[in-house]
Amino acid sequence: MRDTRSELLMQAEVLVRGRGYSGFSYADLAEAVGIRKASIHHHFRTKEDLAIALVAAYDARYDDALAAILEQTSDGAARIEAYGRLYLSGVEQGLGCLCAALAVELVTLPEALRRDIARFFDKHIAWLERILADGVSDGSIRASVEPADSARMVVATLEGALLLERLLAGAEGFSSSLRALAGSLRPTASQEGC
């Protein structure tokens, strides 16, 4: 027996990441899941309720992924690369980041949804800032890197590469951008001995 709510969230995420919040309707979602449109309202009364649940589920998956990165990798630049690889499946599937796709339509979104999206990005920037600060401290990130500014640059670079490489060079182009980003954070050979 399938879990209709989970299926609705999964298909709605694909629709939002591919078309945006305004680019899909409950009719589109009902068709994707194979249920009546009225059945969706049993799980998500409004499109806003659905979008808030989508962001919460996406955020929870990222929390798990960030914890795994911390557990599996100790080098700062390698952690940034592992974080960037979280975006790679979106490139491979031709889909954008859920929260970035929603943020594009920020002025038309309900206030509660805007707050959730901002919280998602704030959390990621704070996580990246800690990774970069730890990396500067342990020498795995260049000493001249300013963690707060660079954390924002990491998110902006990855979101931009995701958008650009979906159109241009796909996973190969995204991977190239990710390597360049990580390389720009690593200490040079002359700094490693310091």
Secondary structure, 3 states (H helix, E strand, C coil): CCCHHHHHHHHHHHHHHHHCCCCCCHHHHHHHHCCCHHHHHHHCCCHHHHHHHHHHHHHHHHHHHHHHHHHHCCCHHHHHHHHHHHHHHHHHHCCCCHHHHHHCCHHHCCHHHHHHHHHHHHHHHHHHHHHHHHHHHHCCCCCCCCHHHHHHHHHHHHHHHHHHHHHCCHHHHHHHHHHHHHHHHCCCHHHHCC
